[in-house]
Amino acid sequence: MKDLHCGAAADPGDMAASGPDRSVTAGVAEAAGFLRALAHEGRMMILFHLVSGERTVGELEGLLGRPQAAVSQQLARLRAAGLVTCRSDGPVRCYRVADPRAMEMLGLIDRQFCAS
């Protein structure tokens, strides 16, 4: 994996003298936040259900077998992380995946862990 960008330093000696590259540090911090948002079984299941398209909280509640409050709490966390977005349709809130990186990551997870 020689084409990694987050850990690349032109000269390790330069890095020791000047400290870590700020763009690398920012990228790693962003990646860690992104992965923290994904690293919850309930949130990951919600995202997998949203891959096929928009869903309401009630639909997700039924698919997950979890109470509305629990689903809403996890959706709020995903929304705060920018991974999902929602729109109101009268009293109903409809959610969808907002970050294409989440779709890519779900594809990778599916291939590595879910495919038979």
VENFEN-V749640 format. One record per residue. N is the residue number from 1. PHI is phi as a letter, one per 30 degrees, with the letter a starting at -180 (NA if undefined). Layout:
{{N PHI} {N PHI}}
This chain:
{{1 NA} {2 d} {3 c} {4 d} {5 c} {6 d} {7 c} {8 d} {9 b} {10 e} {11 b} {12 e} {13 d} {14 d} {15 d} {16 d} {17 d} {18 c} {19 i} {20 d} {21 d} {22 d} {23 d} {24 d} {25 d} {26 d} {27 d} {28 d} {29 d} {30 d} {31 d} {32 d} {33 d} {34 e} {35 d} {36 d} {37 d} {38 d} {39 d} {40 b} {41 e} {42 d} {43 d} {44 d} {45 d} {46 e} {47 d} {48 d} {49 d} {50 d} {51 e} {52 d} {53 k} {54 d} {55 b} {56 d} {57 e} {58 d} {59 d} {60 d} {61 e} {62 d} {63 d} {64 c} {65 i} {66 c} {67 d} {68 e} {69 d} {70 d} {71 d} {72 d} {73 d} {74 d} {75 d} {76 d} {77 d} {78 d} {79 d} {80 d} {81 d} {82 i} {83 d} {84 b} {85 b} {86 b} {87 b} {88 c} {89 b} {90 i} {91 d} {92 c} {93 c} {94 c} {95 c} {96 b} {97 d} {98 c} {99 c} {100 d} {101 d} {102 d} {103 d} {104 d} {105 d} {106 d} {107 d} {108 d} {109 d} {110 d} {111 d} {112 d} {113 b} {114 c} {115 d} {116 d}}
